[in-house]
Amino acid sequence: MRYLDKHKIAYGKIDVRGDKAAIEKLERVSGQARTPTLVWNGDVLADFGIDELEEFLVSVARLTIDRLRSLTNRVEQEFRNSCRAVELD
């Protein structure tokens, strides 16, 4: 987690040691009980090192950018459609 701290990436930490419910949730989410495990917008990275973490963060960033572009396109299209409706009235 030092990597996330160093790069000022906010995260929540859950200590699963001695917490049966937390361990069960970890197993449901990631398919295993090893740590660290990172869940980001539904994407899961389990039992990772720095190289895997960096790849995961790049991948998540790309997905986030793609999702934002898609959302922006939908909003722009809805705006254009609403403008056409006003012009027709």
Secondary structure by P-SEA (a helix, b strand, c coil): caaaaaacbbbbbbbccccaaaaaaaaaaccccccccccccccccccccaaaaaaaaaaaaaaaaaaaaaaaaaaaaaaaaaaaaaaac
